[in-house]
Amino acid sequence: MIEIERKFLVLSDIYKLEAHNSINIEQGYLNSDPARTVRVRIKGKKGYLTIKGIGSESGMSRFEWEKEIQVDEAKMLMNLCESVIIQKTRFEVTVGNHLFEIDDFYGDNQGLVVAEIELNSEEELFEKPNWLGEEVTNDQKYYNSQLSQNPFKNW
């Protein structure tokens, strides 16, 4: 399946007041090569294995395959992951007809807050809330796979 996603920095924590859900996420990378990332994720009480392909020229679209796995299997696979394990709380905020997922990072990426929105096409219009900042969709340093190699604390 092709994922179409845009990423933005977040200007304030007002989104927390608007969130209708939040969940803790821990994820590591078995392979962080942008052409074929392989991610292990524990989201709440569920485990996932995800493979993503290289992004389009705009950085908005790329192949993504995800499969739910047993959480104990995900925990075992975390031991094989590269470098830094990503830790974050994901907040879900609905704005208009779209869902924003705001990741508030901690651990080695403490202080970084990034909002993502999935779209049906790269040209799809959406309402931008006032807490949404600079777009960083095509800036690879904000990809989670790269944050596991070069965490925010080192910038």
Secondary structure, 3 states (H helix, E strand, C coil): CEEEEEEEEECCCCHHHHCCEEEEEEEEEEECCCCEEEEEEEECCEEEEEEEECCCCCCCEEEEEEEEECHHHHHHHHCCCCCCCEEEEEEEEEECCEEEEEEEEEHHHCCCEEEEEECCCCCCCCCCCCCEEEECCCCHHHCHHHHCCCCHHHC
